[in-house]
Amino acid sequence: MTVPTLLAIPNYAPQAGKLPALPEGYTGYYQSPARQLVFAFGFREKKGWVYASNDGWKAHECSPSRLPPTIQPDSPEAQWLAACWQAALAQAMNVAMENLFFKTLPGLVRKETKL
């Protein structure tokens, strides 16, 4: 599915190359004076990755309980990543619930009753 672009972010580290294609799902962005970070959570893959501009935009798999090696514990970047995970998992849960109730059970439609 092609999704229209909502936001274009400048690449302040053009030497790092281009960010690879991200999975369909949740995307978060963080910018510090030293680098740019992108978090991607794939709904189909049920996994998360962090990409760092100072690391050539390599994908580093992570989880809510495991930071990638490029992020230091107790740093502002770690706090940002925790917020990304909360948002991504909440969004993934909403997508899962919609799929459960409206796609697998098409007859489940609440009918209005007239008084």
Contact map, one row per residue, 1 for C-alpha under 8 A:
1110000000000000000000000000000000000000000000000000000000000000000000000000000000000000000000000000000000000000000
1111000000000000000000000000000000000000000000000000000000000000000000000000000000000000000000000000000000000000000
1111100000000000000000000000000000000000000000000000000000000000000000000000000000000000000000000000000000000000000
0111110000000000000000000000000000000000000000000000000000000000000000000000000000000000000000000000000000000000000
0011111100000000000000000000000000000000000000000000000000000000000000000000000000000000000000000000000000000000000
0001111100000000000000000000000000000000000000000000000000000000000000000000000000000000000000000000000000000000000
0000111110000000000000000000000000000000000000000000000000000000000000000000000000000000000000000000000000000000000
0000111111000000000000000000000000000000000000000000000000000000000000000000000000000000000000000000000000000000000
0000001111100000000000000000000000000000000000000000000000000000000000000000000000000000000000000000000000000000000
0000000111110000000000000000000000000000000000000000000000000000000000000000000000000000000000000000000000000000000
0000000011111100000000000000000000000000000000000000000000000000000000000000000000000000000000000000000000000000000
0000000001111100000000000000000000110000000000000000000000000000000000000000000000000000000000000000000000000000000
0000000000111111100000000000000000100000000000000000110000000000000000000000000000000000000000000000000000000000000
0000000000111111110000000000000000000000000000000000000000000000000000000000000000000000000000000000000000000000000
0000000000001111100000000000000000000000000000000000000100000000000000000000000000000000000000000000000000000000000
0000000000001111110000000000000000000000000000000000111110000000000000000000000000000000000000000000000000000000000
0000000000001111111000000000000000000000000000000000000110000000000000000000000000000000000000000000000000000000000
0000000000000101111100000000000000000000000000000000000010000000000000000000000000000000000000000000000000000000000
0000000000000000111110000000000000000000000000000010000010000000000000000000000000000000000000000000000000000000000
0000000000000000011111000000000000000000000000000000000010000000000000000000000000000000000000000000000000000000000
0000000000000000001111100000000000000000000000000000000000000000000000000000000000000000000000000000000000000000000
0000000000000000000111110000000000000001010000000000000000000000000000000000000000000000000000000000000000000000000
0000000000000000000011111000000000000001111000000000000000000000000000000000000000000000000000000000000000000000000
0000000000000000000001111100000000000000111100000000000000000000000000000000000000000000000000000000000000000000000
0000000000000000000000111110000000000001111000000000000000000000000000000000000000000001000100000000000000000000000
0000000000000000000000011111000000000011111000000000000000000000000000000000000000000011001000000000000000000000000
0000000000000000000000001111100000000111100000000000000000000000000000000000000000010001000000000000000000000000000
0000000000000000000000000111110000000111000000000000000000000000000000000000000000010000000000000000000000000000000
0000000000000000000000000011111000011110000000000000000000000000000000000000000000000000000000000000000000000000000
0000000000000000000000000001111100011100000000000000000000000000000000000000100100000000000000000000000000000000000
0000000000000000000000000000111110111000000000000000000000000000000000000000000000000000000000000000000000000000000
0000000000000000000000000000011111110000000000000000000000000000000000000000000000000000000000000000000000000000000
0000000000000000000000000000001111100000000000000000000000000000000000000000000000000000000000000000000000000000000
0000000000000000000000000000000111110000000000000000000000000000000000000000000000000000000000000000000000000000000
0000000000011000000000000000001111111000000000000001110000000000000000000000000000000000000000000000000000000000000
0000000000010000000000000000111101111100000000000001110000000000000000000000000000000000000000000000000000000000000
0000000000000000000000000000111000111110000000000111100000000000000000000000000000000000000000000000000000000000000
0000000000000000000000000011110000011111000000000111000000000000000000000000000000000000000000000000000000000000000
0000000000000000000000000111100000001111100000011110000000000000000000000000000010010000000000000000000000000000000
0000000000000000000001101111000000000111110000011100000000000000000000000000000000000000000000000000000000000000000
0000000000000000000000111110000000000011111001111000000000000000000000000000000000000001000000000000000000000000000
0000000000000000000001111100000000000001111111110000000000000000000000000000000000000000000000000000000000000000000
0000000000000000000000111100000000000000111111100000000000000000000000000000000000000000000100000000000000000000000
0000000000000000000000010000000000000000011111000000000000000000000000000000000000000000000000000000000000000000000
0000000000000000000000000000000000000000011111100000000000000000000000000000000000000000000000000000000000000000000
0000000000000000000000000000000000000000111111110000000000000000000000000000000000000000000000000000000000000000000
0000000000000000000000000000000000000000111011111000000000001110000000000000000000000000000000000000000000000000000
0000000000000000000000000000000000000011110001111100000000001110000000000000000000000000000000000000000000000000000
0000000000000000000000000000000000000011100000111110000000111100000000000000000000000000000000000000000000000000000
0000000000000000000000000000000000001111000000011111000000111100000100000000000000000000000000000000000000000000000
0000000000000000001000000000000000001110000000001111101011110000000000000000000000000000000000000000000000000000000
0000000000000000000000000000000000111100000000000111111111100000000001000000000000000000000000000000000000000000000
0000000000001001000000000000000000111000000000000011111110000000000000000000000000000000000000000000000000000000000
0000000000001001000000000000000000110000000000000001111110000000000000000000000000000000000000000000000000000000000
0000000000000001000000000000000000000000000000000011111111000000000000000000000000000000000000000000000000000000000
0000000000000011100000000000000000000000000000000001111111000000000000000000000000000000000000000000000000000000000
0000000000000001111100000000000000000000000000000011111111100000000000000000000000000000000000000000000000000000000
0000000000000000000000000000000000000000000000000011001111110000000000000000000000000000000000000000000000000000000
0000000000000000000000000000000000000000000000001111000011111000000000000000000000000000000000000000000000000000000
0000000000000000000000000000000000000000000000001110000001111100000110000000000000000000000000000000000000000000000
0000000000000000000000000000000000000000000000111100000000111110000100000000000000000000000000000000000000000000000
0000000000000000000000000000000000000000000000111100000000011111111100000000000000000000000000000000000000000000000
0000000000000000000000000000000000000000000000110000000000001111111000000000000000001000000000000000000000000000000
0000000000000000000000000000000000000000000000000000000000000111111000000000000001001000000000000000000000000000000
0000000000000000000000000000000000000000000000000000000000000111111000000000000000000000000000000000000000000000000
0000000000000000000000000000000000000000000000000000000000000111111100000000000000000000000000000000000000000000000
0000000000000000000000000000000000000000000000000000000000000111111111111000010000000000000000000000000000000000000
0000000000000000000000000000000000000000000000000100000000011100011111100000000000000000000000000000000000000000000
0000000000000000000000000000000000000000000000000000000000010000001111110000000000000000000000000000000000000000000
0000000000000000000000000000000000000000000000000001000000000000001111110000000000000000000000000000000000000000000
0000000000000000000000000000000000000000000000000000000000000000001111111010110000000000000000000000000000000000000
0000000000000000000000000000000000000000000000000000000000000000001011111110110000000000000000000000000000000000000
0000000000000000000000000000000000000000000000000000000000000000001000111110010000000000000000000000000000000000000
0000000000000000000000000000000000000000000000000000000000000000000000011111011000000000000000000000000000000000000
0000000000000000000000000000000000000000000000000000000000000000000000111111111000000000000000000000000000000000000
0000000000000000000000000000000000000000000000000000000000000000000000000111111100000000000000000000000000000000000
0000000000000000000000000000010000000000000000000000000000000000000000110011111110000000000000000000000000000000000
0000000000000000000000000000000000000000000000000000000000000000001000111111111111000000000000000000000000000000000
0000000000000000000000000000000000000000000000000000000000000000000000000111111111100000000000000000000000000000000
0000000000000000000000000000010000000000000000000000000000000000000000000001111111110000000000000000000000000000000
0000000000000000000000000000000000000010000000000000000000000000000000000000111111111000000000000000000000000000000
0000000000000000000000000000000000000000000000000000000000000001000000000000011111111100000000000000000000000000000
0000000000000000000000000000000000000000000000000000000000000000000000000000001111111110000000000000000000000000000
0000000000000000000000000011000000000010000000000000000000000000000000000000000111111111000000000000000000000000000
0000000000000000000000000000000000000000000000000000000000000011000000000000000011111111100000000000000000000000000
0000000000000000000000000000000000000000000000000000000000000000000000000000000001111111110000000000000000000000000
0000000000000000000000000100000000000000000000000000000000000000000000000000000000111111111000000000000000000000000
0000000000000000000000001110000000000000100000000000000000000000000000000000000000011111111100000000000000000000000
0000000000000000000000000000000000000000000000000000000000000000000000000000000000001111111110000000000000000000000
0000000000000000000000000000000000000000000000000000000000000000000000000000000000000111111111000000000000000000000
0000000000000000000000000100000000000000000000000000000000000000000000000000000000000011111111100000000000000000000
0000000000000000000000001000000000000000001000000000000000000000000000000000000000000001111111110000000000000000000
0000000000000000000000000000000000000000000000000000000000000000000000000000000000000000111111111000000000000000000
0000000000000000000000000000000000000000000000000000000000000000000000000000000000000000011111111100000000000000000
0000000000000000000000000000000000000000000000000000000000000000000000000000000000000000001111111110000000000000000
0000000000000000000000000000000000000000000000000000000000000000000000000000000000000000000111111111000000000000000
0000000000000000000000000000000000000000000000000000000000000000000000000000000000000000000011111111100000000000000
0000000000000000000000000000000000000000000000000000000000000000000000000000000000000000000001111111111000000000000
0000000000000000000000000000000000000000000000000000000000000000000000000000000000000000000000111111111100000000000
0000000000000000000000000000000000000000000000000000000000000000000000000000000000000000000000011111111110000000000
0000000000000000000000000000000000000000000000000000000000000000000000000000000000000000000000001111111111010000000
0000000000000000000000000000000000000000000000000000000000000000000000000000000000000000000000000111111111010000000
0000000000000000000000000000000000000000000000000000000000000000000000000000000000000000000000000111111111000000000
0000000000000000000000000000000000000000000000000000000000000000000000000000000000000000000000000011111111000000000
0000000000000000000000000000000000000000000000000000000000000000000000000000000000000000000000000001111111110000000
0000000000000000000000000000000000000000000000000000000000000000000000000000000000000000000000000000111111111000000
0000000000000000000000000000000000000000000000000000000000000000000000000000000000000000000000000000000011111000000
0000000000000000000000000000000000000000000000000000000000000000000000000000000000000000000000000000110011111100000
0000000000000000000000000000000000000000000000000000000000000000000000000000000000000000000000000000000001111110000
0000000000000000000000000000000000000000000000000000000000000000000000000000000000000000000000000000000000011111000
0000000000000000000000000000000000000000000000000000000000000000000000000000000000000000000000000000000000001111100
0000000000000000000000000000000000000000000000000000000000000000000000000000000000000000000000000000000000000111110
0000000000000000000000000000000000000000000000000000000000000000000000000000000000000000000000000000000000000011111
0000000000000000000000000000000000000000000000000000000000000000000000000000000000000000000000000000000000000001111
0000000000000000000000000000000000000000000000000000000000000000000000000000000000000000000000000000000000000000111
